[in-house]
Amino acid sequence: DDPSTPDTNEFDYKGWWGFKGHPEFKETEAGFVDDGVKQYFFNITRRWMDPNGDGDPSDGIDGWRLDVAEDVNTVFWEEWQQVVKSINPEAFTLAEIWVEKPEWIKKKRSDALMNYPVAKLMVSWFIDKDKRISVTELDRELARVRYLYPEETTHAMYNLIDSHDTDRLASMIKNPDRIYNTQESLRSNPKYDPRKLNDSELRIQKLIALFQMTYIGAPAVYYGDEAGMWGGKDPDCRKPMIWPDLQYENETYTLLRPDLTEPDEVRFNEDMFNYYQNLIRIRKETPALKKGSFKTLLVDDEREMYAFTRMHGSSYVITIFNNGEHASKAVLATELESGTTLTDALNGGEYTVQNSLLPVELAGKSGAILIVQN
C-alpha cells in the first residue's frame, strides 16, 4: 500500500458478489486480461484430472460442476473444455445455469446443464394447486426444452428439482403456487409454512421422484430428500443429514410463527428411503430408463393423467401418472401386439395389451412403471 495515498488501498480488490474470499480477475469478452490467470486454472484442472501427470487419467477425477458458470467469460469455458477433453475424453462437465442455454452446449462450453427449466415444470404440475398447468402444457413445455438440445445432451441433463440454493422439495410441496425459488422462507414470506409433510403430501413427493427416475436425463436427488428432510431456503435447506440410528429433538416454529404451536418429530423416513431405493434399483436394471428414447403416450387434462414410453432395444417401459385426487382409469394406445404382458415394477401386478390397447387404473396421486416382459 502506498503511504502517499492514504485514501486508496492499492492492495484492495473486487470480490465476487462482495466476498473477498472469491477474488475476481479482470476479464473482457475476449477472455482474461492476464493470460497467466487462464493458465493457472488450466494447471489446476490438469492436477486434479491427472495427478501424477503420466497421461493416464484413471487416478484423477472424472468430471466437474461449474458453479455460477455464467459469471465467467465464455471464451475461457470454451478453451477450458478443450483442456478437459484432451486429458480425458470421457470426462463430464456440468454447468450451473438456471435458464435455457442451447448456445452453451452448441459452443461446447460444457457437456450438460443443471435442468432448472424442467424443475420449474415439475413444480407447476405436481405441486401447484391454484396455478397448476394442464397436462397439455406440461407435455408441450417438456418437449420444447428437450428439442433445444442434441439428444445426447438431453440424456445427460441434470434433472433436479431442489438444491442448496432453493427450499427443499418437501417444503416446496408444503408451499405451492409460488414463482420458483421466490418467497422460499419465513424471512421473505411471513406466511411460509415451515412444517414437515403429512401423509397425503408425501404422495406428491413420491410422484415427483417417480418422474425424476423415469424421465429422460440424469436424475439428481438433493441429499436428505430421500430421508424425509424439509426446510426453507438456506440455512434451512442445508441442515445436517438425518440418520436412522440417531435420535433428534423435535423441530419447533413458534419463534417465527407463534401460531404453529405443535412441534414436528425429526426422524429418518424409512418408507420414503425405501421408495427411492426401489426407484433407483428399477432404473439401474432397465436399459430403457437409463438411455432410451422418449415418446408421449397419454395427455389427459380432464383426469390429470400423463404417460410416456422409454425404449432402448428390446427394453420397453411405460411410466404413467395420476396427478388427480381420485382414482382414474386410462386406456393407453400402444404399438404393442395383443397379448403382450407388462409388469408394474413399482407396485406389482400385471397388465395385458388387447388390440393394441392397455387399460390402466391408478389411485389418486400415484403412478406406475410398466415394463414389457421379454
Stockholm file with secondary structure:
# STOCKHOLM 1.0

chainA/1-374         DDPSTPDTNEFDYKGWWGFKGHPEFKETEAGFVDDGVKQYFFNITRRWMDPNGDGDPSDGIDGWRLDVAEDVNTVFWEEWQQVVKSINPEAFTLAEIWVEKPEWIKKKRSDALMNYPVAKLMVSWFIDKDKRISVTELDRELARVRYLYPEETTHAMYNLIDSHDTDRLASMIKNPDRIYNTQESLRSNPKYDPRKLNDSELRIQKLIALFQMTYIGAPAVYYGDEAGMWGGKDPDCRKPMIWPDLQYENETYTLLRPDLTEPDEVRFNEDMFNYYQNLIRIRKETPALKKGSFKTLLVDDEREMYAFTRMHGSSYVITIFNNGEHASKAVLATELESGTTLTDALNGGEYTVQNSLLPVELAGKSGAILIVQN
#=GR chainA/1-374 SS CCTTCTTCCTTCCCEETTEEEEECCCEETTEESSHHHHHHHHHHHHHHHSTTCSSCGGGSCCEEEETTGGGSCHHHHHHHHHHHHHHCTTCEEEECCSSCCHHHHHTTSCSEEBCHHHHHHHIIIIICSTTCCCHHHHHHHHHHHHTTSCHHHHHHCEECSCCTTSCCHHHHHHSCSSCTTSSCSTTTCTTCCCCCCCHHHHHHHHHHHHHHHHSSSEECCCTTGGGTCCCCSTTGGGCCCCCTTCCCCCBCCTTTCTTCCSCBCCCCCHHHHHHHHHHHHHHHHCHHHHHCEEEEEEEETTTTEEEEEEEETTEEEEEEEECSSSCEEEEEECSSCTTCEEEETTTCCEEECBTTEEEEEECTTEEEEEEECC
#=GC SS_cons         CCTTCTTCCTTCCCEETTEEEEECCCEETTEESSHHHHHHHHHHHHHHHSTTCSSCGGGSCCEEEETTGGGSCHHHHHHHHHHHHHHCTTCEEEECCSSCCHHHHHTTSCSEEBCHHHHHHHIIIIICSTTCCCHHHHHHHHHHHHTTSCHHHHHHCEECSCCTTSCCHHHHHHSCSSCTTSSCSTTTCTTCCCCCCCHHHHHHHHHHHHHHHHSSSEECCCTTGGGTCCCCSTTGGGCCCCCTTCCCCCBCCTTTCTTCCSCBCCCCCHHHHHHHHHHHHHHHHCHHHHHCEEEEEEEETTTTEEEEEEEETTEEEEEEEECSSSCEEEEEECSSCTTCEEEETTTCCEEECBTTEEEEEECTTEEEEEEECC
//
